[in-house]
Amino acid sequence: MSSMADQMGPLSGLKVIEMAGIGPAPFGVTLLADAGMEVIRIERSSGSVSPAGAVNAAQDPLLRGRRCISLDLKNPQGREVVLRLLEHADALVEGFRPGVMERLGLGPEVCMKHRPSLVYGRMTGWGQNGPLSNEAGHDINYIALSGALHAIGLPEKPVLPLNLVGDFGGGGTLLAFGVTSALISALRTGRGQVVDAAMSDGAALLMAPFYAKLAAGSWTDERGANVLDGAAPHYGVYPCADGKFIAVGPLEPQFYSSFLARLGLSEDPLFGKRAQREMWPQLRERLEQVFLTRPRDAWCNLFEGSDACVAPVLSMAEAPSHPHNLARETFMDAGGAMVPGPAPRFGTGDRQMPPAPQRDSQTTDELLHLAGYSDTEIVSLRADGIVNS
């Protein structure tokens, strides 16, 4: 596993200060770290928390690529350490409710006064303003307000898409995009700016194509009544003889033809009627009967090498061992656990897993020296409980 100094990528040479938190903000910072940015994580003096809930920090993808320092931010001297570190940073990312950083004396106005080119990334559920901005919430609440939750699931009720849509898709991913975009501007102009990344905004943005379809009349606001939401028989999930599932998605005519050919159904007149929506329930029932005749992996063997758009529904235990994922090293070892590796890939496509978080006395000393503290001052900071290591 590489050291921090060995990390390369398009963002190599840039540094971000991460205020420790859970969920979306750490995920966004992981994307920055995976792209080569150096990350200094400011943790609470009360102790560190694994953002992903991992017992072993080395196995937490939301901690990789960090050097960590534990500070008492309620003490002015602790805040001073952050400000001195910011003088060497390009960005800061925080994921607290609006006003928390200001109350700590580390709001954008204060930090950007110390570092005018600083990009200040703020990750919240509802955003920095608006009627709900100070209310508590979670992914389920943010995607509920965006229209996304209503659109996903069965006709009788919505189904939760884990916390992928609000927290990580509309949250952390767009936070990383926003910070990177603002960094490009800062490098060009010398002026930083605040990035207000709200999960409710991001979840709504992820729904953009469906809002466009709704406006065009090609999408209905009824759940389970559209091509991509489970109504179409040629875009869905089917149980197999062994209780496992197969994912089917031959939308285009040529892929549908390949799909039918592998199933031996090309001459069945029923399957020539997929354009007739009233036939969809009958087509789905027929396909359910077909797929129940063989186990999942037998179907995978049948469709191998075709353009039928068929794939096995793999469990999290199975996915790392799939031949395609193995060939691309989609999953990589982290402290004995297989976790998703960095994505996307840059240049030749070769990539390294950023190292496990560094959280020890030596790392603390290195970061305090970076902030300009002498050895004598570091001893004093430790004695006063300002830093823990």
Contacts in CASP RR format, 6 or more apart in sequence:
PFRMAT RR
TARGET T0000
AUTHOR 0000-0000-0000
METHOD contacts of the structure
MODEL  1
MSSMADQMGPLSGLKVIEMAGIGPAPFGVTLLADAGMEVIRIERSSGSVS
PAGAVNAAQDPLLRGRRCISLDLKNPQGREVVLRLLEHADALVEGFRPGV
MERLGLGPEVCMKHRPSLVYGRMTGWGQNGPLSNEAGHDINYIALSGALH
AIGLPEKPVLPLNLVGDFGGGGTLLAFGVTSALISALRTGRGQVVDAAMS
DGAALLMAPFYAKLAAGSWTDERGANVLDGAAPHYGVYPCADGKFIAVGP
LEPQFYSSFLARLGLSEDPLFGKRAQREMWPQLRERLEQVFLTRPRDAWC
NLFEGSDACVAPVLSMAEAPSHPHNLARETFMDAGGAMVPGPAPRFGTGD
RQMPPAPQRDSQTTDELLHLAGYSDTEIVSLRADGIVNS
1 352 0 8 1.000
1 353 0 8 1.000
1 355 0 8 1.000
1 356 0 8 1.000
2 352 0 8 1.000
2 353 0 8 1.000
2 354 0 8 1.000
2 355 0 8 1.000
3 355 0 8 1.000
4 38 0 8 1.000
4 65 0 8 1.000
4 67 0 8 1.000
4 355 0 8 1.000
4 358 0 8 1.000
6 352 0 8 1.000
7 33 0 8 1.000
7 36 0 8 1.000
7 38 0 8 1.000
7 65 0 8 1.000
7 352 0 8 1.000
7 354 0 8 1.000
7 355 0 8 1.000
8 36 0 8 1.000
8 352 0 8 1.000
9 35 0 8 1.000
9 36 0 8 1.000
9 346 0 8 1.000
10 35 0 8 1.000
10 36 0 8 1.000
10 346 0 8 1.000
11 32 0 8 1.000
11 35 0 8 1.000
11 36 0 8 1.000
11 37 0 8 1.000
11 180 0 8 1.000
11 183 0 8 1.000
12 36 0 8 1.000
12 37 0 8 1.000
13 36 0 8 1.000
13 37 0 8 1.000
13 38 0 8 1.000
14 36 0 8 1.000
14 37 0 8 1.000
14 38 0 8 1.000
14 90 0 8 1.000
14 91 0 8 1.000
14 183 0 8 1.000
15 37 0 8 1.000
15 38 0 8 1.000
15 39 0 8 1.000
15 40 0 8 1.000
15 88 0 8 1.000
15 89 0 8 1.000
15 90 0 8 1.000
15 91 0 8 1.000
16 29 0 8 1.000
16 32 0 8 1.000
16 37 0 8 1.000
16 38 0 8 1.000
16 39 0 8 1.000
16 40 0 8 1.000
16 89 0 8 1.000
16 90 0 8 1.000
16 91 0 8 1.000
16 92 0 8 1.000
16 93 0 8 1.000
16 179 0 8 1.000
17 40 0 8 1.000
17 42 0 8 1.000
17 82 0 8 1.000
17 85 0 8 1.000
17 86 0 8 1.000
17 89 0 8 1.000
17 91 0 8 1.000
17 92 0 8 1.000
17 93 0 8 1.000
18 25 0 8 1.000
18 26 0 8 1.000
18 29 0 8 1.000
18 39 0 8 1.000
18 40 0 8 1.000
18 41 0 8 1.000
18 42 0 8 1.000
18 66 0 8 1.000
18 92 0 8 1.000
18 93 0 8 1.000
19 25 0 8 1.000
19 42 0 8 1.000
19 92 0 8 1.000
19 93 0 8 1.000
19 94 0 8 1.000
19 95 0 8 1.000
19 96 0 8 1.000
19 101 0 8 1.000
19 106 0 8 1.000
20 26 0 8 1.000
20 41 0 8 1.000
20 42 0 8 1.000
20 43 0 8 1.000
20 44 0 8 1.000
20 48 0 8 1.000
20 49 0 8 1.000
20 68 0 8 1.000
21 49 0 8 1.000
21 51 0 8 1.000
21 95 0 8 1.000
22 49 0 8 1.000
22 51 0 8 1.000
23 51 0 8 1.000
23 52 0 8 1.000
23 62 0 8 1.000
23 167 0 8 1.000
23 168 0 8 1.000
24 95 0 8 1.000
24 123 0 8 1.000
24 166 0 8 1.000
24 167 0 8 1.000
24 168 0 8 1.000
24 170 0 8 1.000
24 171 0 8 1.000
24 172 0 8 1.000
24 175 0 8 1.000
24 199 0 8 1.000
25 93 0 8 1.000
25 94 0 8 1.000
25 95 0 8 1.000
25 123 0 8 1.000
25 172 0 8 1.000
25 175 0 8 1.000
26 51 0 8 1.000
26 52 0 8 1.000
26 62 0 8 1.000
26 63 0 8 1.000
27 51 0 8 1.000
27 62 0 8 1.000
27 167 0 8 1.000
27 168 0 8 1.000
27 171 0 8 1.000
27 172 0 8 1.000
27 173 0 8 1.000
28 93 0 8 1.000
28 123 0 8 1.000
28 171 0 8 1.000
28 172 0 8 1.000
28 173 0 8 1.000
28 175 0 8 1.000
28 176 0 8 1.000
28 179 0 8 1.000
29 39 0 8 1.000
29 41 0 8 1.000
29 62 0 8 1.000
29 66 0 8 1.000
29 93 0 8 1.000
29 176 0 8 1.000
30 61 0 8 1.000
30 62 0 8 1.000
30 63 0 8 1.000
30 64 0 8 1.000
30 65 0 8 1.000
31 172 0 8 1.000
31 173 0 8 1.000
31 176 0 8 1.000
32 39 0 8 1.000
32 91 0 8 1.000
32 93 0 8 1.000
32 176 0 8 1.000
32 179 0 8 1.000
32 180 0 8 1.000
33 39 0 8 1.000
33 64 0 8 1.000
33 65 0 8 1.000
33 66 0 8 1.000
33 354 0 8 1.000
34 64 0 8 1.000
34 341 0 8 1.000
34 342 0 8 1.000
34 343 0 8 1.000
34 351 0 8 1.000
34 354 0 8 1.000
35 180 0 8 1.000
35 342 0 8 1.000
35 346 0 8 1.000
36 354 0 8 1.000
37 91 0 8 1.000
38 67 0 8 1.000
39 65 0 8 1.000
39 66 0 8 1.000
39 67 0 8 1.000
40 66 0 8 1.000
40 67 0 8 1.000
40 68 0 8 1.000
40 69 0 8 1.000
40 85 0 8 1.000
40 89 0 8 1.000
40 367 0 8 1.000
41 63 0 8 1.000
41 66 0 8 1.000
41 67 0 8 1.000
41 68 0 8 1.000
41 69 0 8 1.000
41 357 0 8 1.000
42 69 0 8 1.000
42 71 0 8 1.000
42 73 0 8 1.000
42 82 0 8 1.000
42 85 0 8 1.000
43 68 0 8 1.000
43 69 0 8 1.000
43 70 0 8 1.000
43 71 0 8 1.000
43 359 0 8 1.000
44 70 0 8 1.000
44 71 0 8 1.000
44 73 0 8 1.000
45 70 0 8 1.000
45 71 0 8 1.000
45 72 0 8 1.000
45 73 0 8 1.000
45 385 0 8 1.000
45 387 0 8 1.000
45 388 0 8 1.000
47 70 0 8 1.000
47 388 0 8 1.000
48 57 0 8 1.000
48 68 0 8 1.000
48 70 0 8 1.000
48 359 0 8 1.000
50 57 0 8 1.000
50 60 0 8 1.000
50 62 0 8 1.000
50 63 0 8 1.000
51 60 0 8 1.000
51 62 0 8 1.000
51 63 0 8 1.000
52 60 0 8 1.000
52 61 0 8 1.000
52 62 0 8 1.000
52 63 0 8 1.000
53 60 0 8 1.000
54 60 0 8 1.000
54 63 0 8 1.000
54 337 0 8 1.000
56 335 0 8 1.000
56 337 0 8 1.000
57 63 0 8 1.000
57 356 0 8 1.000
57 357 0 8 1.000
57 359 0 8 1.000
58 334 0 8 1.000
58 335 0 8 1.000
58 336 0 8 1.000
58 356 0 8 1.000
58 357 0 8 1.000
59 334 0 8 1.000
59 335 0 8 1.000
59 336 0 8 1.000
59 337 0 8 1.000
59 339 0 8 1.000
60 334 0 8 1.000
60 357 0 8 1.000
61 334 0 8 1.000
61 339 0 8 1.000
61 340 0 8 1.000
61 341 0 8 1.000
63 356 0 8 1.000
63 357 0 8 1.000
64 334 0 8 1.000
64 353 0 8 1.000
64 354 0 8 1.000
64 355 0 8 1.000
64 356 0 8 1.000
64 357 0 8 1.000
65 354 0 8 1.000
65 355 0 8 1.000
65 356 0 8 1.000
65 357 0 8 1.000
66 357 0 8 1.000
66 358 0 8 1.000
67 357 0 8 1.000
67 358 0 8 1.000
67 363 0 8 1.000
67 366 0 8 1.000
67 367 0 8 1.000
68 357 0 8 1.000
68 358 0 8 1.000
68 359 0 8 1.000
68 363 0 8 1.000
69 81 0 8 1.000
69 363 0 8 1.000
69 364 0 8 1.000
69 367 0 8 1.000
69 368 0 8 1.000
69 387 0 8 1.000
69 389 0 8 1.000
70 359 0 8 1.000
70 364 0 8 1.000
70 387 0 8 1.000
70 388 0 8 1.000
70 389 0 8 1.000
71 78 0 8 1.000
71 81 0 8 1.000
71 82 0 8 1.000
71 386 0 8 1.000
71 387 0 8 1.000
71 388 0 8 1.000
72 78 0 8 1.000
72 385 0 8 1.000
72 386 0 8 1.000
72 387 0 8 1.000
72 388 0 8 1.000
73 79 0 8 1.000
73 82 0 8 1.000
73 104 0 8 1.000
73 106 0 8 1.000
74 104 0 8 1.000
75 384 0 8 1.000
75 385 0 8 1.000
75 386 0 8 1.000
77 381 0 8 1.000
77 384 0 8 1.000
77 386 0 8 1.000
78 381 0 8 1.000
78 386 0 8 1.000
78 387 0 8 1.000
79 104 0 8 1.000
79 105 0 8 1.000
79 106 0 8 1.000
81 368 0 8 1.000
81 371 0 8 1.000
81 373 0 8 1.000
81 381 0 8 1.000
81 386 0 8 1.000
81 387 0 8 1.000
82 106 0 8 1.000
83 106 0 8 1.000
83 110 0 8 1.000
83 111 0 8 1.000
83 114 0 8 1.000
84 371 0 8 1.000
84 372 0 8 1.000
84 373 0 8 1.000
85 367 0 8 1.000
85 370 0 8 1.000
85 371 0 8 1.000
86 92 0 8 1.000
86 111 0 8 1.000
86 114 0 8 1.000
86 115 0 8 1.000
86 118 0 8 1.000
87 114 0 8 1.000
87 115 0 8 1.000
87 371 0 8 1.000
88 370 0 8 1.000
88 371 0 8 1.000
89 115 0 8 1.000
89 118 0 8 1.000
90 117 0 8 1.000
90 118 0 8 1.000
90 119 0 8 1.000
90 183 0 8 1.000
90 186 0 8 1.000
91 118 0 8 1.000
91 119 0 8 1.000
91 120 0 8 1.000
91 121 0 8 1.000
91 179 0 8 1.000
91 182 0 8 1.000
91 183 0 8 1.000
92 111 0 8 1.000
92 118 0 8 1.000
92 119 0 8 1.000
92 120 0 8 1.000
92 121 0 8 1.000
93 121 0 8 1.000
93 122 0 8 1.000
93 123 0 8 1.000
93 175 0 8 1.000
93 179 0 8 1.000
94 100 0 8 1.000
94 101 0 8 1.000
94 120 0 8 1.000
94 121 0 8 1.000
94 122 0 8 1.000
94 123 0 8 1.000
95 122 0 8 1.000
95 123 0 8 1.000
95 124 0 8 1.000
96 124 0 8 1.000
97 124 0 8 1.000
97 134 0 8 1.000
98 122 0 8 1.000
98 124 0 8 1.000
98 127 0 8 1.000
98 128 0 8 1.000
98 129 0 8 1.000
98 133 0 8 1.000
98 134 0 8 1.000
99 107 0 8 1.000
101 107 0 8 1.000
101 108 0 8 1.000
101 122 0 8 1.000
107 120 0 8 1.000
108 120 0 8 1.000
108 122 0 8 1.000
108 194 0 8 1.000
111 118 0 8 1.000
111 120 0 8 1.000
112 118 0 8 1.000
112 120 0 8 1.000
112 192 0 8 1.000
116 190 0 8 1.000
116 191 0 8 1.000
116 192 0 8 1.000
117 186 0 8 1.000
117 190 0 8 1.000
117 191 0 8 1.000
117 192 0 8 1.000
118 186 0 8 1.000
118 192 0 8 1.000
119 179 0 8 1.000
119 182 0 8 1.000
119 183 0 8 1.000
119 186 0 8 1.000
119 192 0 8 1.000
119 193 0 8 1.000
119 195 0 8 1.000
120 192 0 8 1.000
120 193 0 8 1.000
120 194 0 8 1.000
120 195 0 8 1.000
121 175 0 8 1.000
121 178 0 8 1.000
121 179 0 8 1.000
121 182 0 8 1.000
121 194 0 8 1.000
121 195 0 8 1.000
121 196 0 8 1.000
121 197 0 8 1.000
122 128 0 8 1.000
122 194 0 8 1.000
122 195 0 8 1.000
122 196 0 8 1.000
122 197 0 8 1.000
123 171 0 8 1.000
123 172 0 8 1.000
123 175 0 8 1.000
123 197 0 8 1.000
123 199 0 8 1.000
124 133 0 8 1.000
124 196 0 8 1.000
124 197 0 8 1.000
124 198 0 8 1.000
124 199 0 8 1.000
125 137 0 8 1.000
125 142 0 8 1.000
125 171 0 8 1.000
125 198 0 8 1.000
125 199 0 8 1.000
125 200 0 8 1.000
126 132 0 8 1.000
126 133 0 8 1.000
126 134 0 8 1.000
126 135 0 8 1.000
126 137 0 8 1.000
126 142 0 8 1.000
126 198 0 8 1.000
126 199 0 8 1.000
126 200 0 8 1.000
127 133 0 8 1.000
127 196 0 8 1.000
127 197 0 8 1.000
127 198 0 8 1.000
127 200 0 8 1.000
127 201 0 8 1.000
128 196 0 8 1.000
128 198 0 8 1.000
132 145 0 8 1.000
132 200 0 8 1.000
138 163 0 8 1.000
138 167 0 8 1.000
139 163 0 8 1.000
139 165 0 8 1.000
139 166 0 8 1.000
139 167 0 8 1.000
139 199 0 8 1.000
140 149 0 8 1.000
140 160 0 8 1.000
140 163 0 8 1.000
142 166 0 8 1.000
142 198 0 8 1.000
142 199 0 8 1.000
142 200 0 8 1.000
142 203 0 8 1.000
143 149 0 8 1.000
143 161 0 8 1.000
143 165 0 8 1.000
143 166 0 8 1.000
143 203 0 8 1.000
144 150 0 8 1.000
145 200 0 8 1.000
145 203 0 8 1.000
145 204 0 8 1.000
146 165 0 8 1.000
146 166 0 8 1.000
146 200 0 8 1.000
146 202 0 8 1.000
146 203 0 8 1.000
146 204 0 8 1.000
146 206 0 8 1.000
146 207 0 8 1.000
147 203 0 8 1.000
147 204 0 8 1.000
147 207 0 8 1.000
148 161 0 8 1.000
148 165 0 8 1.000
148 166 0 8 1.000
148 203 0 8 1.000
148 204 0 8 1.000
148 206 0 8 1.000
148 207 0 8 1.000
149 158 0 8 1.000
149 160 0 8 1.000
149 165 0 8 1.000
150 158 0 8 1.000
150 221 0 8 1.000
150 223 0 8 1.000
151 158 0 8 1.000
151 207 0 8 1.000
151 210 0 8 1.000
151 223 0 8 1.000
151 229 0 8 1.000
152 158 0 8 1.000
152 159 0 8 1.000
152 161 0 8 1.000
152 165 0 8 1.000
152 223 0 8 1.000
152 229 0 8 1.000
153 159 0 8 1.000
153 223 0 8 1.000
153 224 0 8 1.000
153 229 0 8 1.000
153 230 0 8 1.000
154 223 0 8 1.000
154 224 0 8 1.000
155 222 0 8 1.000
155 223 0 8 1.000
155 224 0 8 1.000
155 225 0 8 1.000
158 223 0 8 1.000
165 203 0 8 1.000
165 206 0 8 1.000
166 199 0 8 1.000
166 200 0 8 1.000
166 202 0 8 1.000
166 203 0 8 1.000
166 206 0 8 1.000
167 199 0 8 1.000
169 202 0 8 1.000
169 203 0 8 1.000
169 206 0 8 1.000
170 199 0 8 1.000
170 201 0 8 1.000
170 202 0 8 1.000
170 203 0 8 1.000
170 205 0 8 1.000
170 206 0 8 1.000
171 197 0 8 1.000
171 198 0 8 1.000
171 199 0 8 1.000
171 202 0 8 1.000
171 203 0 8 1.000
172 197 0 8 1.000
174 197 0 8 1.000
174 201 0 8 1.000
174 202 0 8 1.000
174 205 0 8 1.000
175 195 0 8 1.000
175 197 0 8 1.000
178 195 0 8 1.000
178 197 0 8 1.000
179 195 0 8 1.000
181 195 0 8 1.000
182 192 0 8 1.000
182 193 0 8 1.000
182 195 0 8 1.000
185 191 0 8 1.000
185 192 0 8 1.000
185 193 0 8 1.000
186 192 0 8 1.000
186 193 0 8 1.000
210 219 0 8 1.000
213 219 0 8 1.000
214 220 0 8 1.000
214 221 0 8 1.000
219 226 0 8 1.000
220 226 0 8 1.000
223 229 0 8 1.000
224 230 0 8 1.000
224 231 0 8 1.000
225 231 0 8 1.000
226 232 0 8 1.000
227 235 0 8 1.000
227 251 0 8 1.000
228 235 0 8 1.000
230 236 0 8 1.000
231 277 0 8 1.000
231 280 0 8 1.000
232 274 0 8 1.000
232 280 0 8 1.000
233 274 0 8 1.000
233 280 0 8 1.000
233 283 0 8 1.000
233 284 0 8 1.000
233 287 0 8 1.000
234 248 0 8 1.000
234 249 0 8 1.000
234 250 0 8 1.000
234 251 0 8 1.000
234 256 0 8 1.000
234 259 0 8 1.000
234 274 0 8 1.000
234 283 0 8 1.000
235 248 0 8 1.000
235 249 0 8 1.000
235 251 0 8 1.000
236 247 0 8 1.000
236 248 0 8 1.000
236 249 0 8 1.000
237 245 0 8 1.000
237 246 0 8 1.000
237 247 0 8 1.000
237 248 0 8 1.000
237 313 0 8 1.000
238 245 0 8 1.000
238 246 0 8 1.000
238 248 0 8 1.000
238 287 0 8 1.000
238 288 0 8 1.000
238 291 0 8 1.000
239 245 0 8 1.000
239 288 0 8 1.000
239 291 0 8 1.000
239 292 0 8 1.000
240 246 0 8 1.000
240 291 0 8 1.000
240 292 0 8 1.000
240 294 0 8 1.000
240 295 0 8 1.000
240 296 0 8 1.000
240 298 0 8 1.000
240 299 0 8 1.000
241 292 0 8 1.000
241 293 0 8 1.000
241 294 0 8 1.000
241 295 0 8 1.000
241 298 0 8 1.000
242 295 0 8 1.000
242 296 0 8 1.000
243 295 0 8 1.000
243 296 0 8 1.000
244 295 0 8 1.000
244 296 0 8 1.000
244 297 0 8 1.000
244 312 0 8 1.000
244 313 0 8 1.000
245 296 0 8 1.000
245 312 0 8 1.000
245 313 0 8 1.000
246 291 0 8 1.000
246 296 0 8 1.000
246 299 0 8 1.000
246 300 0 8 1.000
246 310 0 8 1.000
246 311 0 8 1.000
246 312 0 8 1.000
246 313 0 8 1.000
247 310 0 8 1.000
247 311 0 8 1.000
247 312 0 8 1.000
247 313 0 8 1.000
248 259 0 8 1.000
248 287 0 8 1.000
248 309 0 8 1.000
248 310 0 8 1.000
249 255 0 8 1.000
249 259 0 8 1.000
249 309 0 8 1.000
249 310 0 8 1.000
250 256 0 8 1.000
250 258 0 8 1.000
250 259 0 8 1.000
250 307 0 8 1.000
250 308 0 8 1.000
250 309 0 8 1.000
250 310 0 8 1.000
251 309 0 8 1.000
254 307 0 8 1.000
255 307 0 8 1.000
255 308 0 8 1.000
255 309 0 8 1.000
256 274 0 8 1.000
257 266 0 8 1.000
258 306 0 8 1.000
258 307 0 8 1.000
258 308 0 8 1.000
259 303 0 8 1.000
259 306 0 8 1.000
259 308 0 8 1.000
259 309 0 8 1.000
259 310 0 8 1.000
260 266 0 8 1.000
260 268 0 8 1.000
260 271 0 8 1.000
262 302 0 8 1.000
262 303 0 8 1.000
262 306 0 8 1.000
262 308 0 8 1.000
262 310 0 8 1.000
263 290 0 8 1.000
265 271 0 8 1.000
265 290 0 8 1.000
270 279 0 8 1.000
270 282 0 8 1.000
270 283 0 8 1.000
270 286 0 8 1.000
271 283 0 8 1.000
271 286 0 8 1.000
273 279 0 8 1.000
273 283 0 8 1.000
274 280 0 8 1.000
274 283 0 8 1.000
291 299 0 8 1.000
294 302 0 8 1.000
296 312 0 8 1.000
296 313 0 8 1.000
297 312 0 8 1.000
299 310 0 8 1.000
299 312 0 8 1.000
300 310 0 8 1.000
300 311 0 8 1.000
300 312 0 8 1.000
303 310 0 8 1.000
312 318 0 8 1.000
312 322 0 8 1.000
314 322 0 8 1.000
319 325 0 8 1.000
319 331 0 8 1.000
320 326 0 8 1.000
320 330 0 8 1.000
320 331 0 8 1.000
320 338 0 8 1.000
324 330 0 8 1.000
325 331 0 8 1.000
329 341 0 8 1.000
330 340 0 8 1.000
330 341 0 8 1.000
330 343 0 8 1.000
331 338 0 8 1.000
331 339 0 8 1.000
331 340 0 8 1.000
331 341 0 8 1.000
332 338 0 8 1.000
332 339 0 8 1.000
332 340 0 8 1.000
332 341 0 8 1.000
332 353 0 8 1.000
333 353 0 8 1.000
334 353 0 8 1.000
334 356 0 8 1.000
335 356 0 8 1.000
341 351 0 8 1.000
341 353 0 8 1.000
342 351 0 8 1.000
342 352 0 8 1.000
342 353 0 8 1.000
342 354 0 8 1.000
345 351 0 8 1.000
359 389 0 8 1.000
360 389 0 8 1.000
361 389 0 8 1.000
363 389 0 8 1.000
364 387 0 8 1.000
364 389 0 8 1.000
365 378 0 8 1.000
365 389 0 8 1.000
368 377 0 8 1.000
368 378 0 8 1.000
368 381 0 8 1.000
368 387 0 8 1.000
369 378 0 8 1.000
373 381 0 8 1.000
378 387 0 8 1.000
381 387 0 8 1.000
382 388 0 8 1.000
382 389 0 8 1.000
END
